[in-house]
Amino acid sequence: MTILDLNDTEYIPYFKGYIDNAKGLKLLPGLQSSFDEAMLFFQSIDEDKLSYRYAEGKWTIKEIICHLIDTERIFCYRALRFARQDKTVLSGFDENEYVEYSGADDRTINSLLEEYKSVRQASIALYNSFSQTTLLSKGVAGSGHVSVRALGFLIIGHEKHHVRIIKERYL
C-alpha cells in the first residue's frame, strides 16, 4: 500500500492531527511498526505508574491502553462496514463513558497488552484483506465521511498521539 497520501475528503478536519502523526508511513507496515513501538514502550513502564493520573479526571495509563483497544475495534468495525458498502450512518461514541465502564484499572497490564496484541493482529488481517479500491470506500461515522484507508491511518496516528501524551504528562 502506498505511503500516506490521503486527501482531506477522506476524513473530517477533527482527525487531521491524528492523520499527521502517521505521515511517511505505509498502512500495513505502519500498523505493525507503530504497534511494536507502543508495545515496547508500554512494557517498559513501571507497574506503580500504570494507575497514575497527572490531574483530577484524567485517565490512568491502563485506561489509555484500554481506550486504544476500544477505539481500534470501533475504527475497524467502521472500516468493515464501509468496505462492504454498508451505507448506514454510524454514530459516534463517548470515549469517556467507555473508559469509565472499562474496568481497566482492575486488570493486569499483561491482560491488557495481550488483548491489545490480539486486536492489532485482527486489524492487520482485516486491512490485509482489503483491495486498493476497497480502501477508498467511504461511509459516514460520527460527524462526517471517512474512508476505510483513513480509518487505518487513524489507528496509527491515534496510538502515536497517546504514546506521546503518556511520555509528556505521565512519566
C-alpha positions as CSV (number, residue, x, y, z in Angstrom):
1,M,0.0,0.0,0.0
2,T,1.1,3.5,-0.7
3,I,2.7,5.9,1.7
4,L,0.1,8.1,3.4
5,D,-1.4,10.2,0.6
6,L,-4.8,10.8,2.0
7,N,-6.7,13.9,0.8
8,D,-8.9,16.0,3.0
9,T,-12.1,14.5,1.6
10,E,-11.2,11.1,3.2
11,Y,-11.7,12.3,6.8
12,I,-13.2,15.2,8.8
13,P,-10.9,18.0,10.0
14,Y,-11.1,16.8,13.6
15,F,-8.9,13.8,12.6
16,K,-6.1,15.9,10.9
17,G,-3.8,15.8,13.9
18,Y,-4.0,12.0,14.2
19,I,-3.5,11.6,10.4
20,D,-0.5,13.9,10.6
21,N,1.0,11.5,13.2
22,A,1.1,8.8,10.5
23,K,2.8,10.8,7.8
24,G,5.5,9.0,5.8
25,L,4.2,5.5,6.7
26,K,2.7,2.8,4.6
27,L,-0.5,1.4,6.0
28,L,0.2,-2.2,6.8
29,P,3.8,-1.8,7.8
30,G,2.8,1.2,9.8
31,L,0.1,-0.7,11.7
32,Q,2.8,-3.2,12.7
33,S,5.7,-0.8,13.4
34,S,3.6,1.6,15.5
35,F,2.2,-1.3,17.5
36,D,5.7,-2.8,18.0
37,E,6.9,0.6,19.3
38,A,3.9,1.1,21.5
39,M,4.1,-2.4,23.0
40,L,7.8,-2.0,23.9
41,F,7.0,1.4,25.4
42,F,4.1,0.1,27.5
43,Q,6.1,-2.9,28.7
44,S,8.9,-0.6,29.9
45,I,6.6,1.4,32.2
46,D,7.0,0.7,35.9
47,E,4.0,-1.0,37.5
48,D,3.5,1.8,40.0
49,K,3.0,4.3,37.2
50,L,0.2,2.4,35.4
51,S,-2.6,3.8,37.7
52,Y,-1.2,7.3,37.9
53,R,-3.3,10.3,36.9
54,Y,-1.5,13.5,36.2
55,A,-4.6,15.6,37.1
56,E,-8.1,15.0,38.5
57,G,-10.4,13.4,36.0
58,K,-7.6,12.3,33.6
59,W,-7.2,8.7,32.6
60,T,-4.6,6.3,34.0
61,I,-2.1,4.6,31.7
62,K,-4.1,1.4,32.0
63,E,-7.2,3.3,30.9
64,I,-5.4,4.8,28.0
65,I,-4.4,1.3,26.8
66,C,-7.9,0.1,27.1
67,H,-9.1,3.3,25.2
68,L,-6.7,2.4,22.4
69,I,-8.1,-1.1,22.3
70,D,-11.7,0.1,22.2
71,T,-11.1,2.8,19.6
72,E,-9.2,0.4,17.3
73,R,-12.1,-2.0,17.5
74,I,-14.6,0.7,16.7
75,F,-12.4,2.0,13.8
76,C,-12.1,-1.5,12.3
77,Y,-15.9,-2.1,12.7
78,R,-16.5,1.1,10.7
79,A,-13.9,0.1,8.2
80,L,-15.5,-3.3,7.7
81,R,-19.0,-1.8,7.3
82,F,-17.7,0.8,4.7
83,A,-15.6,-1.8,2.9
84,R,-18.8,-3.9,2.5
85,Q,-20.6,-0.8,1.1
86,D,-22.9,-0.5,4.1
87,K,-24.4,2.9,3.8
88,T,-25.7,3.1,7.3
89,V,-24.7,6.3,9.1
90,L,-22.7,5.1,12.2
91,S,-23.0,7.0,15.4
92,G,-20.0,8.4,17.3
93,F,-19.1,7.2,20.7
94,D,-18.3,8.8,24.0
95,E,-14.7,7.7,24.9
96,N,-15.1,9.0,28.4
97,E,-18.0,6.7,29.1
98,Y,-16.2,3.7,27.5
99,V,-13.2,4.3,29.8
100,E,-15.5,4.8,32.9
101,Y,-17.0,1.4,32.4
102,S,-13.9,-0.4,31.1
103,G,-12.6,-1.7,34.4
104,A,-9.1,-1.2,33.1
105,D,-7.6,-0.3,36.4
106,D,-8.7,-3.7,37.8
107,R,-6.9,-5.6,35.1
108,T,-3.3,-6.7,35.0
109,I,-1.0,-5.0,32.5
110,N,-0.4,-8.4,30.9
111,S,-4.1,-8.9,30.2
112,L,-4.4,-5.5,28.7
113,L,-1.4,-6.0,26.5
114,E,-2.5,-9.5,25.4
115,E,-5.8,-8.1,24.3
116,Y,-4.1,-5.2,22.6
117,K,-1.9,-7.6,20.7
118,S,-4.9,-9.7,19.6
119,V,-6.9,-6.6,18.4
120,R,-3.9,-5.4,16.4
121,Q,-3.4,-8.8,14.8
122,A,-7.0,-8.8,13.8
123,S,-6.8,-5.2,12.4
124,I,-3.8,-6.1,10.3
125,A,-5.6,-9.2,9.0
126,L,-8.6,-7.2,8.1
127,Y,-6.6,-4.5,6.4
128,N,-4.6,-7.1,4.5
129,S,-7.9,-8.4,3.0
130,F,-8.8,-5.0,1.5
131,S,-8.1,-4.1,-2.1
132,Q,-6.8,-0.7,-3.2
133,T,-10.3,0.1,-4.4
134,T,-11.9,-1.0,-1.1
135,L,-9.5,1.2,0.9
136,L,-11.0,4.2,-0.9
137,S,-14.6,3.3,0.1
138,K,-16.2,5.8,2.4
139,G,-19.0,6.0,4.9
140,V,-20.4,8.3,7.5
141,A,-19.3,7.9,11.1
142,G,-19.9,10.5,13.8
143,S,-19.9,13.9,12.2
144,G,-18.7,13.1,8.7
145,H,-17.3,11.0,5.9
146,V,-14.3,8.8,6.4
147,S,-12.6,6.3,4.1
148,V,-11.5,2.8,5.0
149,R,-7.9,3.8,4.4
150,A,-8.2,6.9,6.6
151,L,-9.5,4.7,9.4
152,G,-6.4,2.5,9.2
153,F,-4.1,5.6,9.4
154,L,-6.2,6.9,12.3
155,I,-5.5,3.8,14.3
156,I,-1.7,4.5,13.8
157,G,-2.0,8.2,14.5
158,H,-4.3,7.8,17.5
159,E,-1.8,5.3,19.0
160,K,1.2,7.6,18.4
161,H,-0.8,10.6,20.0
162,H,-1.5,8.7,23.2
163,V,2.1,7.3,23.5
164,R,3.3,10.9,23.2
165,I,0.9,12.1,25.8
166,I,2.0,9.4,28.2
167,K,5.6,10.4,27.7
168,E,5.0,14.1,28.2
169,R,2.5,14.0,31.1
170,Y,2.8,10.7,33.0
171,L,6.4,9.7,33.2
